Amino acid sequence: MAPSAAAEDVQAKQWYLASMQADQMWKVSTGEGVKVAVLDTGVTETPSLKGQILGNDVPKPVSYRATEDYDGHGTTLAELIAGTGSGGGLKGLAPGAKIVPYRVRLNSLKGSERQKTPEPYQAIRAAADTDAKIINMSFSGAYVSAREEAAINYAMSKGKLLIAGAGNEGEQGEGSVGYPAGYPYVVGVSAVDASGTVTKFSSYGNNVDLAAPGLDIPYWCDKTLRSYCDAGQGTSQASAIASASAALIWSAHPDWTANQVLRSLIDTAGRTWKKDIPSKYLGYGIVRPRKVLEDSGYNPGPADSDPLGKANEAGGATPSPSGSVPAPSQAPESPSGGETVAAESTSKSSDDGSTLWIGLGAVAAVVVIGGGAFAVKRARRRA
């Protein structure tokens, strides 16, 4: 993957900011007052993140090198959420929000550092005890973990909105959505391109709850943070943009609960099918926070009612609309390790819920606990 010619070119390549009408949204909300916990490879301060990282908010038991990114992935996501754009860096969709960084043990971390770094379930539980409203988890594993599920349930009980990338295993077919995206109460996010088409690499199935931009987005090439690379892709980016969308809404409506923020995102999701029949590719639609922000009289519904309660209790989403399925394929990983080469995305028809012109977007959630298999060790990859 070739580095960007110049840092100042990066924001021009964030195509989704114009599609989502970010300039209009920022007149109403920038995400100010909302903290987003980013559970990833750590977050290093860059010019775009100067003053945006709240390292002191990370509880001591899981604070090991949280502000030192061992991969570059976590810093990219933090910029996509809350970057100010200073120094020609990435501009976050919610530049007024703050980032609470957590370094967690993923498969790209090796040696003694791996043993010192907290497991994801430890960071989830710790974040649940802070005042961070949103927990972003852009990583994916293949198996259910009892400890991780318990941590997810605990965070939900503390009023957190949990958002995760669905995974980049689309070539494996339906049901390839990993964990934590597959747990109840976690919003699983798939990735779309500039036309609103689900990407070939994006995992799909009943655990996909919403979609967000995730193709052709600049990212830090590696942990040295010396240059950006073009055409990054992944449901990690989609998850970050969905988290930022939620931050914009919560900032504008600080008294709302996670249920109300989620309900507003579901109601306003961009889709061409019936609201109550989620697509296996795009869930309830593409993130569209502007639709909530522009409606000063929007009614978010009851504070204590889970907008996806029936789906969570049933253990899955209702069947997706019928239609032909595009043959999914995943691009090979790049030498930087994790980001994949941009792949062209195709679809047959919007009737199958795999295509939607992005315009704006929305966050939703239906979640499923998949499979009964439990595993202590599993390979975790960046989503």
Buried (B, 14 or more C-beta within 10 A) or exposed (E): BEBBEEBEEBBEBBBBBEBBBBEEBBEBBBBBBBBBBBBBBBBBBBBBBEEBBBBEBBBEEBBBBBBBBBBBBBBBBBBBBBBBBBBBBBBBBBBBBBBBBBBBBBBBBEEEBEEEBBBBBBBBBBBBEBEBBBBBBBBBBBBBBEBBBEBBBBBBEBEBBBBBBBBBBBBBEBBBBBBBBBBBBBBBBBBBBBEBBBBBBBBBBBBBBBBBBBBBBBBBBBBEBEBBBBBBBBBBBBBBBBBBBBBBBBBBBEEBBBBBBBBBBBBBBBBBBEEEBBBBBBBBBBBBBBBBBBEEEBEBBEEEEBBBEEBBEEEBBEEBBEBEBBEBBBBEEBEBBBBBBBBEBBBEEBBBBBBBBBBBBBBBBBBBBBEEEEEEEBEBBBB
